[in-house]
Amino acid sequence: MRAKDLMVPLVEHLKPGNTLKEAANLLRTARRGEERAGVKALPVLDDHNKLLGILSIGDILKAIYPSYMYLMDLGEFAWDGMVEAFAKKAADKTVGDLMSTAVITVNEDSTLMECVDHMLKNSVKRVPVLNKDNAVVGMLYEKDVFNEITRAMFNKETP
């Protein structure tokens, strides 16, 4: 099995100029295959569809959690509605300012073991899949890899 056999074809992506509000909406409503179930991360592509980075739900959470908060005891500082207030302030930040640029990728012809290796060694749960021209053609998700592994464990045919 190869990455291209298991990946979810790329339908939606982000641009660096998208706002965080636009990105959050797309993450919530993105198609995953045929259904609009939302996704946990999307690749960020330039105008030539080359990979620039990836934006995840975690990146959005970090954007609304100021770094100085790590140094404080929140019990003495937090107020009801704090997250909502910070979320409103972060809504107009751009994807380009918040995306992760050190992106682990796999080639569409990578074996499933290579994909697992990259995911585990780099502690990532999703990887963009690139074609021979280094264009993003899909996303490979940990859950899909896990499902394939369990099919093998139970000697089930791949759909």
C-alpha positions in Angstrom: 0.0 0.0 0.0 1.2 3.5 -0.9 0.3 7.0 0.5 -1.7 7.7 -2.7 -3.9 4.6 -2.0 -4.8 5.8 1.5 -4.7 9.6 1.3 -7.7 11.9 1.2 -7.5 13.8 -2.0 -6.9 17.5 -1.5 -10.1 19.5 -1.9 -9.6 22.6 0.3 -6.6 24.5 1.4 -5.6 27.8 2.9 -3.7 30.8 1.6 -1.3 32.8 3.8 -3.5 35.9 3.5 -6.6 34.1 4.9 -7.7 35.4 8.3 -7.9 33.2 11.3 -11.7 33.5 11.2 -11.8 32.3 7.6 -9.4 29.5 8.4 -11.4 28.4 11.4 -14.6 28.3 9.3 -12.9 26.2 6.6 -11.5 23.8 9.2 -15.0 23.3 10.7 -16.7 22.8 7.3 -14.0 21.2 5.1 -14.8 18.2 3.0 -13.1 15.0 4.0 -13.8 12.8 1.1 -17.5 13.1 0.2 -18.7 14.4 3.5 -18.3 17.8 5.2 -17.1 16.7 8.5 -14.4 19.2 9.1 -10.7 18.5 9.4 -8.1 19.2 12.1 -5.5 20.8 9.8 -5.2 22.2 6.2 -2.2 22.8 4.1 -1.3 26.4 3.3 -0.4 26.8 -0.4 0.9 29.7 -2.5 -0.6 31.0 -5.7 1.2 28.2 -7.6 -0.2 25.5 -5.2 3.2 24.9 -3.6 3.3 24.0 0.1 4.2 26.9 2.4 3.0 25.4 5.7 0.1 23.8 7.6 -2.5 25.3 10.0 -4.0 23.1 12.6 -6.6 23.5 15.3 -3.7 23.6 17.8 -2.2 26.6 16.0 -5.5 28.4 16.4 -5.7 27.5 20.1 -2.1 28.9 20.5 -3.1 32.1 18.8 -5.8 32.8 21.4 -3.6 31.8 24.3 -0.9 34.5 24.9 2.5 33.2 25.6 2.8 35.1 28.9 0.0 33.0 30.3 2.4 30.1 30.6 4.0 32.0 33.4 0.9 32.7 35.4 -1.4 30.8 37.7 -4.7 31.1 35.8 -6.8 30.7 38.9 -5.8 34.2 39.9 -6.0 35.8 36.5 -8.7 34.1 34.3 -12.2 35.5 34.0 -15.4 34.1 32.5 -15.4 34.9 28.8 -11.6 35.3 28.6 -11.2 32.8 25.7 -14.0 34.4 23.8 -12.4 37.8 24.2 -9.0 36.6 23.0 -10.7 34.7 20.1 -12.3 37.9 18.9 -9.0 39.7 19.0 -7.2 36.9 17.1 -9.9 36.6 14.4 -8.1 39.0 11.9 -4.6 37.6 12.3 -3.4 35.9 9.2 -2.8 32.2 8.5 0.7 33.2 7.3 1.5 34.6 10.7 0.3 31.5 12.6 1.0 28.5 10.3 3.6 25.9 11.1 6.3 26.1 8.4 8.3 23.0 9.3 5.9 20.5 7.6 6.5 16.8 7.4 5.4 15.5 4.0 5.4 12.2 2.2 5.6 11.4 -1.5 2.5 9.8 -3.0 4.5 6.7 -3.8 5.8 6.4 -0.2 5.0 3.0 1.4 2.7 2.8 4.3 5.6 1.9 6.6 7.5 5.1 5.4 4.4 7.1 6.3 4.1 5.6 9.7 7.8 6.2 10.3 7.5 9.9 9.5 4.4 10.3 11.6 5.9 8.6 14.7 9.3 10.1 14.5 8.0 13.6 14.0 4.9 13.2 16.3 2.4 14.3 13.6 -1.1 13.0 13.1 -1.4 14.2 9.5 0.9 14.7 6.6 0.5 16.4 3.2 1.1 14.0 0.3 3.1 15.4 -2.6 3.2 14.3 -6.2 6.4 14.1 -8.3 6.1 17.9 -9.0 6.0 18.6 -5.2 2.4 19.7 -5.5 0.1 18.8 -2.6 -2.4 16.2 -3.9 -3.8 14.9 -0.6 -3.6 14.5 3.1 -2.8 11.3 5.0 -4.4 11.1 8.4 -3.4 9.0 11.4 -6.9 7.6 11.7 -6.8 6.3 8.1 -3.4 4.6 8.7 -4.7 3.1 11.9 -7.9 1.8 10.1 -5.7 0.2 7.4 -3.5 -1.4 10.1 -6.5 -2.9 11.9 -7.9 -4.2 8.7 -4.7 -6.1 8.3 -4.8 -7.3 11.9 -8.3 -8.8 11.4 -7.5 -10.1 7.9 -10.1 -7.9 6.3 -10.1 -6.8 2.6 -9.2 -3.2 1.9 -12.3 -1.4 0.6 
